Amino acid sequence: MQLAFRVPPAAIIEWHETLRAYGVEILRGPTEIPDWRHETLFFRDPEGNILELYAEI
């Protein structure tokens, strides 16, 4: 299962730093996807689900 949550653009970097500080498994760090006009961050929750934070850029 994958869940996606939209956040403000500046929040992607902040969340990445916070999640890393808590030892969360990062699957793909902040990545710009120009074709979609998104910046994304993928990580796993404690149950193994894939979560995505994305910002419209």
PQR file of N, CA, C, O and H, with PARSE charges and radii, in Angstrom:
ATOM      1  N   MET A   1       0.846  -1.163   0.000 -0.4000 1.5000
ATOM      2  CA  MET A   1       0.000   0.000   0.000 -0.0000 2.0000
ATOM      3  C   MET A   1       0.897   1.233   0.000  0.5500 1.7000
ATOM      4  O   MET A   1       1.960   1.243   0.621 -0.5500 1.4000
ATOM      5  N   GLN A   2       0.465   2.247  -0.688 -0.4000 1.5000
ATOM      6  CA  GLN A   2       1.165   3.531  -0.693 -0.0000 2.0000
ATOM      7  C   GLN A   2       0.151   4.628  -0.402  0.5500 1.7000
ATOM      8  O   GLN A   2      -0.925   4.675  -0.998 -0.5500 1.4000
ATOM      9  H   GLN A   2      -0.399   2.239  -1.192  0.4000 1.0000
ATOM     10  N   LEU A   3       0.507   5.494   0.513 -0.4000 1.5000
ATOM     11  CA  LEU A   3      -0.318   6.660   0.822 -0.0000 2.0000
ATOM     12  C   LEU A   3       0.492   7.897   0.484  0.5500 1.7000
ATOM     13  O   LEU A   3       1.700   7.931   0.715 -0.5500 1.4000
ATOM     14  H   LEU A   3       1.380   5.456   0.997  0.4000 1.0000
ATOM     15  N   ALA A   4      -0.160   8.911  -0.059 -0.4000 1.5000
ATOM     16  CA  ALA A   4       0.521  10.148  -0.439 -0.0000 2.0000
ATOM     17  C   ALA A   4      -0.165  11.327   0.253  0.5500 1.7000
ATOM     18  O   ALA A   4      -1.390  11.395   0.350 -0.5500 1.4000
ATOM     19  H   ALA A   4      -1.142   8.883  -0.247  0.4000 1.0000
ATOM     20  N   PHE A   5       0.671  12.249   0.729 -0.4000 1.5000
ATOM     21  CA  PHE A   5       0.180  13.433   1.408 -0.0000 2.0000
ATOM     22  C   PHE A   5       0.822  14.671   0.799  0.5500 1.7000
ATOM     23  O   PHE A   5       2.039  14.729   0.627 -0.5500 1.4000
ATOM     24  H   PHE A   5       1.666  12.194   0.650  0.4000 1.0000
ATOM     25  N   ARG A   6      -0.001  15.657   0.475 -0.4000 1.5000
ATOM     26  CA  ARG A   6       0.519  16.902  -0.086 -0.0000 2.0000
ATOM     27  C   ARG A   6       0.946  17.827   1.057  0.5500 1.7000
ATOM     28  O   ARG A   6       0.232  17.989   2.047 -0.5500 1.4000
ATOM     29  H   ARG A   6      -0.990  15.610   0.614  0.4000 1.0000
ATOM     30  N   VAL A   7       2.122  18.426   0.895 -0.4000 1.5000
ATOM     31  CA  VAL A   7       2.663  19.365   1.875 -0.0000 2.0000
ATOM     32  C   VAL A   7       3.140  20.607   1.137  0.5500 1.7000
ATOM     33  O   VAL A   7       3.307  20.566  -0.082 -0.5500 1.4000
ATOM     34  H   VAL A   7       2.702  18.294   0.091  0.4000 1.0000
ATOM     35  N   PRO A   8       3.366  21.716   1.848 -0.5600 1.5000
ATOM     36  CA  PRO A   8       3.934  22.899   1.198  0.2800 2.0000
ATOM     37  C   PRO A   8       5.344  22.597   0.686  0.5500 1.7000
ATOM     38  O   PRO A   8       6.028  21.755   1.268 -0.5500 1.4000
ATOM     39  N   PRO A   9       5.796  23.250  -0.372 -0.5600 1.5000
ATOM     40  CA  PRO A   9       7.110  22.958  -0.959  0.2800 2.0000
ATOM     41  C   PRO A   9       8.277  22.979   0.039  0.5500 1.7000
ATOM     42  O   PRO A   9       9.140  22.103  -0.014 -0.5500 1.4000
ATOM     43  N   ALA A  10       8.316  23.939   0.924 -0.4000 1.5000
ATOM     44  CA  ALA A  10       9.431  24.016   1.879 -0.0000 2.0000
ATOM     45  C   ALA A  10       9.423  22.859   2.874  0.5500 1.7000
ATOM     46  O   ALA A  10      10.451  22.563   3.482 -0.5500 1.4000
ATOM     47  H   ALA A  10       7.615  24.651   0.967  0.4000 1.0000
ATOM     48  N   ALA A  11       8.293  22.210   3.045 -0.4000 1.5000
ATOM     49  CA  ALA A  11       8.180  21.143   4.038 -0.0000 2.0000
ATOM     50  C   ALA A  11       8.891  19.857   3.635  0.5500 1.7000
ATOM     51  O   ALA A  11       9.239  19.061   4.507 -0.5500 1.4000
ATOM     52  H   ALA A  11       7.457  22.451   2.551  0.4000 1.0000
ATOM     53  N   ILE A  12       9.118  19.630   2.357 -0.4000 1.5000
ATOM     54  CA  ILE A  12       9.771  18.383   1.917 -0.0000 2.0000
ATOM     55  C   ILE A  12      11.144  18.241   2.577  0.5500 1.7000
ATOM     56  O   ILE A  12      11.445  17.192   3.148 -0.5500 1.4000
ATOM     57  H   ILE A  12       8.836  20.276   1.648  0.4000 1.0000
ATOM     58  N   ILE A  13      11.962  19.261   2.507 -0.4000 1.5000
ATOM     59  CA  ILE A  13      13.304  19.205   3.094 -0.0000 2.0000
ATOM     60  C   ILE A  13      13.216  19.080   4.607  0.5500 1.7000
ATOM     61  O   ILE A  13      13.961  18.304   5.205 -0.5500 1.4000
ATOM     62  H   ILE A  13      11.718  20.112   2.043  0.4000 1.0000
ATOM     63  N   GLU A  14      12.319  19.831   5.235 -0.4000 1.5000
ATOM     64  CA  GLU A  14      12.155  19.765   6.693 -0.0000 2.0000
ATOM     65  C   GLU A  14      11.736  18.365   7.141  0.5500 1.7000
ATOM     66  O   GLU A  14      12.277  17.831   8.109 -0.5500 1.4000
ATOM     67  H   GLU A  14      11.714  20.462   4.749  0.4000 1.0000
ATOM     68  N   TRP A  15      10.773  17.774   6.435 -0.4000 1.5000
ATOM     69  CA  TRP A  15      10.331  16.427   6.786 -0.0000 2.0000
ATOM     70  C   TRP A  15      11.441  15.407   6.570  0.5500 1.7000
ATOM     71  O   TRP A  15      11.611  14.493   7.377 -0.5500 1.4000
ATOM     72  H   TRP A  15      10.333  18.208   5.649  0.4000 1.0000
ATOM     73  N   HIS A  16      12.187  15.555   5.501 -0.4000 1.5000
ATOM     74  CA  HIS A  16      13.297  14.636   5.241 -0.0000 2.0000
ATOM     75  C   HIS A  16      14.274  14.648   6.407  0.5500 1.7000
ATOM     76  O   HIS A  16      14.679  13.591   6.891 -0.5500 1.4000
ATOM     77  H   HIS A  16      12.049  16.298   4.845  0.4000 1.0000
ATOM     78  N   GLU A  17      14.653  15.830   6.858 -0.4000 1.5000
ATOM     79  CA  GLU A  17      15.590  15.949   7.979 -0.0000 2.0000
ATOM     80  C   GLU A  17      14.999  15.368   9.257  0.5500 1.7000
ATOM     81  O   GLU A  17      15.691  14.675  10.003 -0.5500 1.4000
ATOM     82  H   GLU A  17      14.324  16.689   6.465  0.4000 1.0000
ATOM     83  N   THR A  18      13.738  15.644   9.510 -0.4000 1.5000
ATOM     84  CA  THR A  18      13.084  15.138  10.726 -0.0000 2.0000
ATOM     85  C   THR A  18      12.974  13.619  10.709  0.5500 1.7000
ATOM     86  O   THR A  18      13.287  12.957  11.698 -0.5500 1.4000
ATOM     87  H   THR A  18      13.176  16.206   8.904  0.4000 1.0000
ATOM     88  N   LEU A  19      12.529  13.071   9.588 -0.4000 1.5000
ATOM     89  CA  LEU A  19      12.398  11.616   9.490 -0.0000 2.0000
ATOM     90  C   LEU A  19      13.746  10.916   9.650  0.5500 1.7000
ATOM     91  O   LEU A  19      13.838   9.900  10.339 -0.5500 1.4000
ATOM     92  H   LEU A  19      12.274  13.609   8.784  0.4000 1.0000
ATOM     93  N   ARG A  20      14.785  11.450   9.023 -0.4000 1.5000
ATOM     94  CA  ARG A  20      16.123  10.865   9.169 -0.0000 2.0000
ATOM     95  C   ARG A  20      16.580  10.917  10.620  0.5500 1.7000
ATOM     96  O   ARG A  20      17.184   9.965  11.113 -0.5500 1.4000
ATOM     97  H   ARG A  20      14.710  12.275   8.464  0.4000 1.0000
ATOM     98  N   ALA A  21      16.297  12.019  11.309 -0.4000 1.5000
ATOM     99  CA  ALA A  21      16.703  12.169  12.713 -0.0000 2.0000
ATOM    100  C   ALA A  21      16.033  11.112  13.605  0.5500 1.7000
ATOM    101  O   ALA A  21      16.596  10.700  14.619 -0.5500 1.4000
ATOM    102  H   ALA A  21      15.806  12.792  10.909  0.4000 1.0000
ATOM    103  N   TYR A  22      14.830  10.682  13.214 -0.4000 1.5000
ATOM    104  CA  TYR A  22      14.121   9.656  13.968 -0.0000 2.0000
ATOM    105  C   TYR A  22      14.440   8.238  13.484  0.5500 1.7000
ATOM    106  O   TYR A  22      13.874   7.270  13.992 -0.5500 1.4000
ATOM    107  H   TYR A  22      14.373  11.017  12.390  0.4000 1.0000
ATOM    108  N   GLY A  23      15.328   8.111  12.522 -0.4000 1.5000
ATOM    109  CA  GLY A  23      15.738   6.797  12.046 -0.0000 2.0000
ATOM    110  C   GLY A  23      14.744   6.120  11.116  0.5500 1.7000
ATOM    111  O   GLY A  23      14.769   4.899  10.959 -0.5500 1.4000
ATOM    112  H   GLY A  23      15.788   8.897  12.109  0.4000 1.0000
ATOM    113  N   VAL A  24      13.873   6.902  10.501 -0.4000 1.5000
ATOM    114  CA  VAL A  24      12.885   6.345   9.573 -0.0000 2.0000
ATOM    115  C   VAL A  24      13.586   5.908   8.291  0.5500 1.7000
ATOM    116  O   VAL A  24      14.488   6.590   7.805 -0.5500 1.4000
ATOM    117  H   VAL A  24      13.852   7.893  10.628  0.4000 1.0000
ATOM    118  N   GLU A  25      13.166   4.766   7.747 -0.4000 1.5000
ATOM    119  CA  GLU A  25      13.748   4.259   6.507 -0.0000 2.0000
ATOM    120  C   GLU A  25      13.297   5.130   5.329  0.5500 1.7000
ATOM    121  O   GLU A  25      12.120   5.142   4.969 -0.5500 1.4000
ATOM    122  H   GLU A  25      12.433   4.212   8.142  0.4000 1.0000
ATOM    123  N   ILE A  26      14.244   5.850   4.742 -0.4000 1.5000
ATOM    124  CA  ILE A  26      13.969   6.687   3.579 -0.0000 2.0000
ATOM    125  C   ILE A  26      14.180   5.834   2.326  0.5500 1.7000
ATOM    126  O   ILE A  26      15.258   5.271   2.134 -0.5500 1.4000
ATOM    127  H   ILE A  26      15.200   5.840   5.035  0.4000 1.0000
ATOM    128  N   LEU A  27      13.177   5.739   1.492 -0.4000 1.5000
ATOM    129  CA  LEU A  27      13.288   4.955   0.264 -0.0000 2.0000
ATOM    130  C   LEU A  27      13.850   5.789  -0.879  0.5500 1.7000
ATOM    131  O   LEU A  27      14.642   5.295  -1.682 -0.5500 1.4000
ATOM    132  H   LEU A  27      12.301   6.196   1.648  0.4000 1.0000
ATOM    133  N   ARG A  28      13.441   7.053  -0.953 -0.4000 1.5000
ATOM    134  CA  ARG A  28      13.989   7.975  -1.945 -0.0000 2.0000
ATOM    135  C   ARG A  28      13.868   9.374  -1.367  0.5500 1.7000
ATOM    136  O   ARG A  28      12.776   9.857  -1.066 -0.5500 1.4000
ATOM    137  H   ARG A  28      12.798   7.454  -0.300  0.4000 1.0000
ATOM    138  N   GLY A  29      15.018  10.007  -1.222 -0.4000 1.5000
ATOM    139  CA  GLY A  29      15.058  11.352  -0.666 -0.0000 2.0000
ATOM    140  C   GLY A  29      14.374  12.356  -1.578  0.5500 1.7000
ATOM    141  O   GLY A  29      13.853  11.988  -2.631 -0.5500 1.4000
ATOM    142  H   GLY A  29      15.905   9.616  -1.467  0.4000 1.0000
ATOM    143  N   PRO A  30      14.372  13.619  -1.178 -0.5600 1.5000
ATOM    144  CA  PRO A  30      13.706  14.648  -1.967  0.2800 2.0000
ATOM    145  C   PRO A  30      14.126  14.603  -3.442  0.5500 1.7000
ATOM    146  O   PRO A  30      15.308  14.695  -3.771 -0.5500 1.4000
ATOM    147  N   THR A  31      13.139  14.460  -4.307 -0.4000 1.5000
ATOM    148  CA  THR A  31      13.380  14.321  -5.738 -0.0000 2.0000
ATOM    149  C   THR A  31      12.377  15.175  -6.501  0.5500 1.7000
ATOM    150  O   THR A  31      11.172  15.087  -6.268 -0.5500 1.4000
ATOM    151  H   THR A  31      12.178  14.386  -4.039  0.4000 1.0000
ATOM    152  N   GLU A  32      12.878  15.999  -7.411 -0.4000 1.5000
ATOM    153  CA  GLU A  32      11.988  16.775  -8.268 -0.0000 2.0000
ATOM    154  C   GLU A  32      11.564  15.934  -9.462  0.5500 1.7000
ATOM    155  O   GLU A  32      12.382  15.252 -10.078 -0.5500 1.4000
ATOM    156  H   GLU A  32      13.857  16.071  -7.601  0.4000 1.0000
ATOM    157  N   ILE A  33      10.284  15.990  -9.779 -0.4000 1.5000
ATOM    158  CA  ILE A  33       9.737  15.319 -10.954 -0.0000 2.0000
ATOM    159  C   ILE A  33       9.126  16.424 -11.815  0.5500 1.7000
ATOM    160  O   ILE A  33       7.945  16.742 -11.675 -0.5500 1.4000
ATOM    161  H   ILE A  33       9.619  16.544  -9.278  0.4000 1.0000
ATOM    162  N   PRO A  34       9.928  17.005 -12.703 -0.5600 1.5000
ATOM    163  CA  PRO A  34       9.475  18.161 -13.484  0.2800 2.0000
ATOM    164  C   PRO A  34       8.221  17.906 -14.314  0.5500 1.7000
ATOM    165  O   PRO A  34       7.371  18.789 -14.424 -0.5500 1.4000
ATOM    166  N   ASP A  35       8.089  16.720 -14.898 -0.4000 1.5000
ATOM    167  CA  ASP A  35       6.921  16.429 -15.734 -0.0000 2.0000
ATOM    168  C   ASP A  35       5.611  16.507 -14.946  0.5500 1.7000
ATOM    169  O   ASP A  35       4.568  16.853 -15.499 -0.5500 1.4000
ATOM    170  H   ASP A  35       8.780  16.003 -14.809  0.4000 1.0000
ATOM    171  N   TRP A  36       5.673  16.188 -13.665 -0.4000 1.5000
ATOM    172  CA  TRP A  36       4.485  16.230 -12.816 -0.0000 2.0000
ATOM    173  C   TRP A  36       4.406  17.529 -12.021  0.5500 1.7000
ATOM    174  O   TRP A  36       3.400  17.800 -11.366 -0.5500 1.4000
ATOM    175  H   TRP A  36       6.521  15.907 -13.216  0.4000 1.0000
ATOM    176  N   ARG A  37       5.476  18.335 -12.080 -0.4000 1.5000
ATOM    177  CA  ARG A  37       5.590  19.555 -11.282 -0.0000 2.0000
ATOM    178  C   ARG A  37       5.457  19.243  -9.793  0.5500 1.7000
ATOM    179  O   ARG A  37       4.771  19.945  -9.049 -0.5500 1.4000
ATOM    180  H   ARG A  37       6.294  18.114 -12.613  0.4000 1.0000
ATOM    181  N   HIS A  38       6.141  18.156  -9.378 -0.4000 1.5000
ATOM    182  CA  HIS A  38       6.127  17.716  -7.981 -0.0000 2.0000
ATOM    183  C   HIS A  38       7.550  17.551  -7.470  0.5500 1.7000
ATOM    184  O   HIS A  38       8.480  17.296  -8.235 -0.5500 1.4000
ATOM    185  H   HIS A  38       6.697  17.586  -9.982  0.4000 1.0000
ATOM    186  N   GLU A  39       7.695  17.701  -6.159 -0.4000 1.5000
ATOM    187  CA  GLU A  39       8.886  17.241  -5.450 -0.0000 2.0000
ATOM    188  C   GLU A  39       8.374  16.173  -4.497  0.5500 1.7000
ATOM    189  O   GLU A  39       7.359  16.377  -3.832 -0.5500 1.4000
ATOM    190  H   GLU A  39       6.939  17.908  -5.538  0.4000 1.0000
ATOM    191  N   THR A  40       9.057  15.043  -4.422 -0.4000 1.5000
ATOM    192  CA  THR A  40       8.563  13.913  -3.644 -0.0000 2.0000
ATOM    193  C   THR A  40       9.589  13.426  -2.633  0.5500 1.7000
ATOM    194  O   THR A  40      10.784  13.697  -2.743 -0.5500 1.4000
ATOM    195  H   THR A  40       9.882  14.877  -4.962  0.4000 1.0000
ATOM    196  N   LEU A  41       9.086  12.704  -1.652 -0.4000 1.5000
ATOM    197  CA  LEU A  41       9.899  12.047  -0.629 -0.0000 2.0000
ATOM    198  C   LEU A  41       9.173  10.759  -0.270  0.5500 1.7000
ATOM    199  O   LEU A  41       8.007  10.795   0.125 -0.5500 1.4000
ATOM    200  H   LEU A  41       8.114  12.483  -1.563  0.4000 1.0000
ATOM    201  N   PHE A  42       9.849   9.619  -0.401 -0.4000 1.5000
ATOM    202  CA  PHE A  42       9.247   8.323  -0.104 -0.0000 2.0000
ATOM    203  C   PHE A  42       9.935   7.696   1.097  0.5500 1.7000
ATOM    204  O   PHE A  42      11.159   7.737   1.220 -0.5500 1.4000
ATOM    205  H   PHE A  42      10.796   9.589  -0.721  0.4000 1.0000
ATOM    206  N   PHE A  43       9.123   7.108   1.991 -0.4000 1.5000
ATOM    207  CA  PHE A  43       9.667   6.447   3.176 -0.0000 2.0000
ATOM    208  C   PHE A  43       8.692   5.367   3.633  0.5500 1.7000
ATOM    209  O   PHE A  43       7.572   5.276   3.129 -0.5500 1.4000
ATOM    210  H   PHE A  43       8.129   7.075   1.891  0.4000 1.0000
ATOM    211  N   ARG A  44       9.132   4.537   4.604 -0.4000 1.5000
ATOM    212  CA  ARG A  44       8.284   3.466   5.142 -0.0000 2.0000
ATOM    213  C   ARG A  44       7.845   3.811   6.558  0.5500 1.7000
ATOM    214  O   ARG A  44       8.595   4.391   7.343 -0.5500 1.4000
ATOM    215  H   ARG A  44      10.041   4.611   5.013  0.4000 1.0000
ATOM    216  N   ASP A  45       6.605   3.433   6.857 -0.4000 1.5000
ATOM    217  CA  ASP A  45       6.143   3.576   8.234 -0.0000 2.0000
ATOM    218  C   ASP A  45       6.529   2.311   9.004  0.5500 1.7000
ATOM    219  O   ASP A  45       7.050   1.371   8.404 -0.5500 1.4000
ATOM    220  H   ASP A  45       5.997   2.962   6.220  0.4000 1.0000
ATOM    221  N   PRO A  46       6.284   2.264  10.323 -0.5600 1.5000
ATOM    222  CA  PRO A  46       6.689   1.084  11.113  0.2800 2.0000
ATOM    223  C   PRO A  46       6.052  -0.229  10.661  0.5500 1.7000
ATOM    224  O   PRO A  46       6.585  -1.302  10.944 -0.5500 1.4000
ATOM    225  N   GLU A  47       4.921  -0.156   9.965 -0.4000 1.5000
ATOM    226  CA  GLU A  47       4.268  -1.379   9.486 -0.0000 2.0000
ATOM    227  C   GLU A  47       4.722  -1.780   8.091  0.5500 1.7000
ATOM    228  O   GLU A  47       4.238  -2.769   7.540 -0.5500 1.4000
ATOM    229  H   GLU A  47       4.488   0.716   9.735  0.4000 1.0000
ATOM    230  N   GLY A  48       5.653  -1.014   7.513 -0.4000 1.5000
ATOM    231  CA  GLY A  48       6.189  -1.350   6.204 -0.0000 2.0000
ATOM    232  C   GLY A  48       5.469  -0.721   5.024  0.5500 1.7000
ATOM    233  O   GLY A  48       5.848  -0.951   3.876 -0.5500 1.4000
ATOM    234  H   GLY A  48       6.046  -0.210   7.960  0.4000 1.0000
ATOM    235  N   ASN A  49       4.431   0.074   5.293 -0.4000 1.5000
ATOM    236  CA  ASN A  49       3.725   0.751   4.205 -0.0000 2.0000
ATOM    237  C   ASN A  49       4.613   1.833   3.606  0.5500 1.7000
ATOM    238  O   ASN A  49       5.424   2.440   4.304 -0.5500 1.4000
ATOM    239  H   ASN A  49       4.124   0.260   6.227  0.4000 1.0000
ATOM    240  N   ILE A  50       4.455   2.067   2.324 -0.4000 1.5000
ATOM    241  CA  ILE A  50       5.190   3.135   1.650 -0.0000 2.0000
ATOM    242  C   ILE A  50       4.376   4.407   1.746  0.5500 1.7000
ATOM    243  O   ILE A  50       3.203   4.441   1.373 -0.5500 1.4000
ATOM    244  H   ILE A  50       3.796   1.573   1.757  0.4000 1.0000
ATOM    245  N   LEU A  51       5.011   5.456   2.251 -0.4000 1.5000
ATOM    246  CA  LEU A  51       4.371   6.755   2.362 -0.0000 2.0000
ATOM    247  C   LEU A  51       5.110   7.744   1.475  0.5500 1.7000
ATOM    248  O   LEU A  51       6.328   7.675   1.310 -0.5500 1.4000
ATOM    249  H   LEU A  51       5.964   5.429   2.553  0.4000 1.0000
ATOM    250  N   GLU A  52       4.345   8.657   0.914 -0.4000 1.5000
ATOM    251  CA  GLU A  52       4.923   9.688   0.048 -0.0000 2.0000
ATOM    252  C   GLU A  52       4.467  11.054   0.536  0.5500 1.7000
ATOM    253  O   GLU A  52       3.285  11.270   0.807 -0.5500 1.4000
ATOM    254  H   GLU A  52       3.356   8.712   1.047  0.4000 1.0000
ATOM    255  N   LEU A  53       5.410  11.961   0.644 -0.4000 1.5000
ATOM    256  CA  LEU A  53       5.091  13.370   0.799 -0.0000 2.0000
ATOM    257  C   LEU A  53       5.392  14.008  -0.540  0.5500 1.7000
ATOM    258  O   LEU A  53       6.434  13.743  -1.139 -0.5500 1.4000
ATOM    259  H   LEU A  53       6.369  11.785   0.424  0.4000 1.0000
ATOM    260  N   TYR A  54       4.485  14.849  -1.013 -0.4000 1.5000
ATOM    261  CA  TYR A  54       4.746  15.539  -2.276 -0.0000 2.0000
ATOM    262  C   TYR A  54       4.330  16.980  -2.163  0.5500 1.7000
ATOM    263  O   TYR A  54       3.415  17.331  -1.419 -0.5500 1.4000
ATOM    264  H   TYR A  54       3.638  15.064  -0.527  0.4000 1.0000
ATOM    265  N   ALA A  55       5.025  17.809  -2.920 -0.4000 1.5000
ATOM    266  CA  ALA A  55       4.715  19.234  -2.978 -0.0000 2.0000
ATOM    267  C   ALA A  55       4.594  19.621  -4.435  0.5500 1.7000
ATOM    268  O   ALA A  55       5.361  19.160  -5.281 -0.5500 1.4000
ATOM    269  H   ALA A  55       5.768  17.524  -3.524  0.4000 1.0000
ATOM    270  N   GLU A  56       3.632  20.463  -4.719 -0.4000 1.5000
ATOM    271  CA  GLU A  56       3.485  20.977  -6.071 -0.0000 2.0000
ATOM    272  C   GLU A  56       4.459  22.142  -6.229  0.5500 1.7000
ATOM    273  O   GLU A  56       4.474  23.067  -5.417 -0.5500 1.4000
ATOM    274  H   GLU A  56       3.009  20.837  -4.032  0.4000 1.0000
ATOM    275  N   ILE A  57       5.271  22.085  -7.285 -0.4000 1.5000
ATOM    276  CA  ILE A  57       6.275  23.136  -7.500 -0.0000 2.0000
ATOM    277  C   ILE A  57       5.998  23.865  -8.804  0.5500 1.7000
ATOM    278  O   ILE A  57       6.732  24.785  -9.165 -0.5500 1.4000
ATOM    279  H   ILE A  57       5.259  21.333  -7.944  0.4000 1.0000
TER
END
